[in-house]
Amino acid sequence: MTHPLTRIAAAAALTLSILPASAQQAAPLKSDVATRVGAMYPWLDKVYKDLHAHPEIAFQEVRTAGKLAAEMRALGFEVTEKVGKTGVVAVYRNGKGPTVLVRTDMDGLPMEEKTGLPYASRAKAVSDGRDSFVTHSCGHDIHMASWLGAARTLVELKSQWKGTLVFIGQPAEEIVAGAKAMLDDGLFKRFPKPDYAFALHSWPLAHGTVGFNDGPVSSNSDSLEIVFKGRGGHGSAPDKTVDPIAIAARFVVDVQTVVSREKDPKEFGVVTIGAIQGGTVGNIIPDSVQVRGTIRSYSPQVRAKLLDGVRRVANASAAMAGAPAPDVQLVGGGQAIVNSEELVRKTEAVFKDAFGAANAQRMPAMTASEDFSLFVNEGVPSMFFFTGVYDPKTLAEAERPGGKPIAFNHSPFYAPVPEPSIRTGAQAMSLAVLNVLAK
């Protein structure tokens, strides 16, 4: 089913509509925020294109962190670097009031960009022991530019609020390890613990739009790595062997019944096998086969059922072949982000006032995972929301029969339209934070 935000017509624009005075109360500073973000956009555009052209992978974001730190110092923040290896923490104190955390992620992905943009990345890094291209194909460069824009806007409007800002540049979001690294390094002990926290993520929606919801907005993530053991031998005499390839194949098929026959069909849950490795040539049955995959869910109950089911089916598949028990490793990754119902309700009114009700809508949770959840789970009322990055006309064309599909996050062709995407992100984050700071 097409997402409602993708059907927003060309009316999804950058400029804010003129509303009656009575309708402006939710976001009284919306015009001021929009004007300031517009005036600073040349700076944001330069920073964005530099970040896009020079991405770095998880825990290697040295240049990226240094650039963010320098920009925040120039804005008057107290900046600490190397928090959680390559993380950045920037604090701005402006009198007595709430403490608000704003997170941006910083890392790119080990893949080649194929957008053809003039500022496309040709950067490389060593990933898993191999040379790889690196690109910001998940929009973290959009997030960083929006983060900087919100920081500058809030400083420029400091006469309108009281409180403390804690802006963090988090490393290693793509491997769901950076939030833990920052917390383990004393994030909420060395720096003020927030009363509220916000983060945004670019999404293939129309630019000028904002999507959000309360409750779960991302999935739990667990990885599976299973080694099925057998007895190798000649491919012409399988009766003299115990074939681990056949065992692995049975597992890959049968494990889907955990999703289709054991999980409540109304609940979200996915088991995906992404890699199978075993054997060398066609006429040799190997001793072992490795299977790797990912498990996603929203609720703790479904998560537990899927993990139990994967382990049970793996052991049963081996037992059916008379093979040794497999080595089964199920490793927890990101936990589902659960947005605060009260904070979302308060912020929703602001977004609808600022961008128009048609451009600020509730949307379903994403099936991807995010480690922003670790900050939320420290007892911080939080809101994780989404901002659009594509021309509404491009989205409309993609929805037509035979239309060119939209490049999703992690695609080598993911290419947000910079100016409206960044301006919307910076405005939305600024207004969300202003809404919870003391007046």
C-alpha positions in Angstrom: 0.0 0.0 0.0 1.3 3.4 -0.9 2.4 5.5 2.1 0.1 8.6 2.4 3.0 11.0 2.7 4.2 10.0 -0.7 1.0 11.1 -2.3 1.5 14.7 -1.2 1.2 16.9 -4.3 3.5 19.7 -5.3 1.9 21.7 -2.5 4.5 20.1 -0.2 6.7 23.2 -0.4 9.4 24.8 1.7 7.6 28.1 2.4 5.2 28.1 5.3 1.6 28.8 4.6 0.0 31.9 6.1 -2.5 30.9 8.8 -4.8 32.8 11.0 -3.3 34.1 14.2 -5.4 31.5 16.2 -3.7 28.7 14.3 -0.2 29.9 14.9 -0.1 29.3 18.6 1.4 25.8 18.5 4.6 27.1 16.7 4.8 30.8 17.4 8.4 31.0 16.2 7.8 29.1 12.9 8.3 32.1 10.6 11.4 33.2 12.5 12.8 29.7 12.4 12.1 29.4 8.6 13.7 32.7 7.9 16.8 32.0 9.8 17.3 28.5 8.3 16.8 30.0 4.9 19.4 32.7 5.5 22.0 30.2 6.7 21.4 27.6 3.9 24.4 28.5 1.8 26.6 27.5 4.8 24.6 24.3 5.3 24.8 23.4 1.6 28.6 23.7 1.7 28.9 21.6 4.8 26.5 19.0 3.5 28.3 18.5 0.2 31.6 18.3 1.9 30.3 15.6 4.3 28.6 13.8 1.4 31.9 13.7 -0.6 34.0 12.5 2.4 32.0 9.8 4.3 33.6 7.5 6.9 32.4 4.1 8.2 31.6 3.1 11.8 34.2 4.2 14.4 36.4 5.7 11.6 34.5 9.1 11.6 37.6 11.1 12.5 37.3 13.8 9.8 33.6 14.0 10.2 33.7 14.3 13.9 36.4 17.0 13.7 34.3 19.0 11.2 31.2 18.9 13.4 33.2 19.7 16.5 34.7 22.8 14.8 31.4 24.1 13.6 29.8 23.7 17.0 32.6 25.4 18.7 32.2 28.3 16.3 28.5 28.5 17.4 29.5 28.8 21.1 29.0 25.2 22.3 31.3 23.5 24.8 32.6 20.6 22.7 34.1 17.3 23.8 35.5 14.9 21.2 36.3 11.2 21.3 33.3 10.2 23.4 32.6 6.5 22.6 35.7 6.4 20.4 34.7 9.0 17.7 31.6 10.6 19.2 31.0 14.4 19.7 29.2 16.0 22.6 28.4 19.7 22.3 26.7 21.5 25.3 25.1 25.0 25.3 23.8 26.3 28.6 21.3 29.1 28.5 19.9 29.5 32.0 17.6 27.3 34.1 15.3 25.0 32.2 15.0 21.6 30.7 17.9 19.7 29.2 17.3 18.6 25.6 19.4 16.1 23.7 19.5 16.2 19.9 21.3 13.3 18.2 22.8 13.0 14.7 24.5 9.9 13.4 27.7 10.3 11.5 28.8 7.1 9.7 28.5 6.1 6.1 28.1 2.7 4.5 30.8 0.4 2.9 29.4 0.5 -0.6 29.9 2.4 -3.9 27.8 5.4 -4.7 26.2 5.4 -8.2 24.1 8.6 -8.2 26.4 10.4 -10.6 26.1 13.6 -8.5 28.9 16.2 -8.9 29.6 15.8 -5.2 29.3 12.0 -5.2 31.7 10.1 -2.9 34.7 8.3 -4.2 36.0 7.7 -0.7 37.4 4.4 0.4 38.0 2.6 3.7 39.0 -0.8 5.0 35.8 -2.6 6.1 36.0 -6.2 7.5 39.6 -6.4 6.3 38.8 -5.4 2.7 39.0 -2.2 0.8 35.6 -0.7 0.1 34.0 2.4 -1.3 32.1 4.4 1.3 29.0 6.5 0.8 26.2 8.3 2.8 23.5 6.2 1.2 21.3 6.4 4.4 21.2 10.2 4.6 23.4 10.7 7.6 24.9 13.7 5.8 21.4 15.2 5.6 21.0 14.5 9.4 24.2 16.2 10.2 23.4 19.3 8.2 20.0 19.5 9.8 21.6 19.1 13.2 23.9 22.0 12.6 21.1 24.1 11.2 19.0 23.5 14.3 21.9 24.2 16.6 22.6 27.6 14.9 18.9 28.5 14.9 18.6 27.8 18.6 21.6 29.8 19.4 20.4 32.7 17.3 17.0 32.5 19.2 18.5 32.1 22.7 16.5 35.1 24.0 13.3 33.0 23.4 14.2 30.0 25.6 15.9 28.8 28.7 17.6 25.5 29.3 20.5 23.3 28.2 21.2 21.8 24.8 23.2 18.6 24.5 23.9 18.0 20.8 25.6 14.7 20.1 27.3 13.3 17.0 26.9 9.6 17.4 29.3 7.2 15.6 28.6 3.7 14.3 24.8 3.8 14.0 24.9 1.5 11.0 26.4 -1.3 13.1 24.1 -0.4 16.1 27.2 0.1 18.3 27.7 3.8 18.7 25.1 4.6 21.2 26.3 1.9 23.5 29.9 3.1 23.1 28.9 6.7 24.1 26.8 5.5 27.1 29.7 3.2 28.2 32.0 6.2 28.0 29.8 8.1 30.5 27.6 10.1 28.3 24.9 10.6 30.9 27.4 10.9 33.8 30.0 13.2 32.3 27.3 15.4 30.6 23.9 16.6 31.7 21.3 13.8 31.4 18.4 15.0 29.2 14.8 15.6 30.1 13.9 15.0 26.5 15.7 13.6 23.4 15.1 14.0 19.7 16.5 12.5 16.5 15.4 12.6 12.9 16.0 10.3 9.9 15.7 11.0 6.2 13.1 8.8 4.4 12.0 8.4 0.8 9.0 10.7 1.3 8.2 14.1 -0.3 10.5 16.8 0.8 8.7 19.4 2.9 7.0 16.6 4.8 7.4 15.1 8.3 6.4 11.7 9.5 6.1 10.4 13.0 4.2 8.2 15.5 4.1 7.3 19.1 5.0 3.8 20.4 7.4 1.6 18.4 8.9 3.4 15.4 11.7 1.0 14.6 12.4 -2.7 15.0 14.3 -5.0 17.3 17.3 -6.4 15.5 19.1 -9.7 16.1 21.7 -11.4 14.0 21.9 -15.1 13.5 25.1 -17.1 12.6 24.8 -20.8 12.4 27.4 -23.4 11.5 25.9 -26.7 10.4 28.3 -29.6 10.8 28.5 -32.7 8.6 31.0 -35.2 7.2 32.6 -34.3 4.0 33.3 -36.6 1.0 32.9 -37.2 -2.7 29.9 -35.7 -4.4 29.3 -39.0 -6.3 28.9 -40.9 -3.0 26.6 -38.8 -0.7 25.8 -42.0 1.3 29.3 -41.9 2.7 28.8 -38.3 4.0 26.5 -36.2 6.1 25.7 -33.3 3.8 25.6 -29.9 5.6 24.5 -28.1 2.5 21.3 -30.1 2.5 20.8 -29.4 6.2 21.3 -25.7 5.7 18.9 -25.7 2.7 16.3 -27.4 4.9 16.8 -24.9 7.6 16.4 -21.9 5.3 13.1 -23.1 4.1 11.7 -24.5 7.3 12.6 -21.5 9.5 10.1 -19.4 7.6 7.3 -21.4 9.2 8.2 -19.8 12.5 7.1 -16.5 10.9 4.1 -17.9 8.9 2.7 -20.5 11.4 3.9 -19.6 14.9 3.9 -15.8 15.0 0.6 -13.9 15.3 0.0 -12.7 11.7 -1.1 -9.3 13.0 2.4 -8.8 14.6 5.5 -7.8 12.6 8.4 -10.3 12.4 11.0 -11.2 9.8 13.7 -13.8 9.5 16.0 -13.1 6.5 18.9 -15.3 5.5 21.5 -13.1 3.8 24.5 -15.3 3.4 25.3 -19.0 3.0 28.9 -20.1 2.7 30.3 -23.6 2.3 32.1 -25.8 -0.1 34.8 -25.2 -2.7 33.9 -27.1 -5.9 30.9 -29.0 -7.3 32.1 -32.5 -6.6 33.0 -32.2 -3.0 30.6 -32.3 -0.1 32.0 -30.0 2.6 32.4 -30.6 6.3 30.4 -27.5 7.3 28.2 -24.7 6.1 27.8 -21.2 7.6 24.4 -19.5 7.5 24.0 -15.8 8.5 20.9 -13.7 8.7 18.9 -11.1 10.5 15.8 -11.2 12.7 13.5 -8.2 13.1 10.5 -7.6 15.3 8.7 -4.8 17.2 7.4 -6.5 20.4 9.5 -8.3 23.0 7.1 -11.3 22.8 7.5 -11.8 19.1 11.2 -11.3 19.4 11.4 -14.1 22.0 9.3 -16.4 19.8 11.4 -15.8 16.7 14.7 -16.4 18.6 13.4 -19.6 20.1 12.1 -20.8 16.8 15.3 -20.1 14.9 17.3 -22.1 17.4 14.8 -25.0 17.5 14.5 -25.3 13.7 18.3 -25.2 13.4 18.8 -28.1 15.9 15.9 -30.0 14.3 17.3 -29.7 10.8 20.6 -31.2 12.0 18.9 -33.9 14.0 16.8 -35.0 11.0 20.1 -35.7 9.1 21.8 -37.5 12.0 24.3 -34.7 12.1 26.0 -33.1 15.1 24.2 -30.2 16.8 25.0 -27.0 15.0 26.7 -24.0 16.5 24.0 -21.4 16.9 24.8 -17.8 17.7 22.0 -15.3 18.1 23.4 -11.9 18.9 21.2 -9.0 20.0 21.5 -5.7 18.0 19.3 -2.7 18.1 16.3 -2.5 20.3 13.0 -1.0 19.1 12.7 2.8 19.6 9.5 3.5 21.5 8.4 7.1 21.2 6.9 9.0 24.1 3.1 9.3 23.5 2.9 12.7 25.3 6.0 14.2 23.6 4.7 13.1 20.2 1.3 14.6 20.8 2.9 17.9 21.8 5.2 18.0 18.9 2.6 16.9 16.4 0.7 20.1 17.0 3.8 22.1 16.3 4.6 20.2 13.1 1.0 20.5 11.8 1.1 24.3 12.5 4.5 24.8 10.9 4.2 22.5 7.8 0.5 22.1 7.4 -1.7 19.1 8.4 -1.2 17.4 5.0 2.6 17.6 5.3 2.8 16.4 8.9 1.3 13.0 9.3 1.5 9.8 11.4 3.2 6.9 9.6 3.8 3.2 10.3 7.0 2.1 12.1 10.0 1.3 9.9 11.2 -2.3 9.8 14.8 -1.2 10.1 16.7 -0.9 13.4 18.3 2.1 15.2 20.4 2.3 18.3 18.9 5.7 19.4 16.7 3.3 21.4 19.5 3.0 24.0 19.2 6.6 24.9 15.4 6.3 25.1 15.8 3.2 27.3 17.8 5.2 29.9 14.4 6.7 30.9 14.4 9.7 28.6 11.1 10.8 27.0 12.0 10.9 23.3 10.8 11.3 19.8 12.4 9.9 16.6 10.8 11.3 13.4 11.2 11.2 9.7 11.7 13.9 7.0 11.2 13.5 3.3 13.9 14.0 0.7 12.4 13.5 -2.8 10.6 15.8 -5.2 6.8 15.1 -4.9 6.6 14.8 -8.7 9.3 12.1 -8.7 7.3 10.2 -6.1 4.1 10.5 -8.1 5.8 9.3 -11.2 7.1 6.2 -9.3 3.6 5.3 -8.2 2.3 5.1 -11.8 2.2 1.7 -13.4 5.7 1.0 -14.9 7.1 4.1 -13.1 10.8 4.2 -12.1 11.1 2.9 -8.5 12.3 5.3 -5.9 15.8 4.5 -4.5 15.3 3.5 -0.8 17.8 4.1 2.0 21.0 2.0 1.5 20.6 2.0 -2.3 23.7 3.2 -4.2 21.3 5.5 -6.0 19.9 7.2 -2.9 20.0 10.9 -3.7 18.1 13.3 -1.5 17.3 16.8 -2.9 19.6 18.8 -0.6 18.0 22.2 0.0 14.4 21.4 0.8 15.4 18.3 2.7 17.9 20.1 4.9 15.7 23.1 5.4 12.8 21.0 6.5 15.0 18.9 8.8 16.5 22.0 10.5 13.2 23.7 10.9 11.4 20.7 12.3 14.2 19.9 14.8 14.4 23.6 15.9 10.7 23.8 16.5 10.5 20.5 18.3 13.3 21.5 20.7 11.8 25.0 21.2 8.5 23.5 22.2 10.0 21.8 25.3 12.4 24.4 26.4 11.4 27.0 29.0 10.0 30.2 27.6 
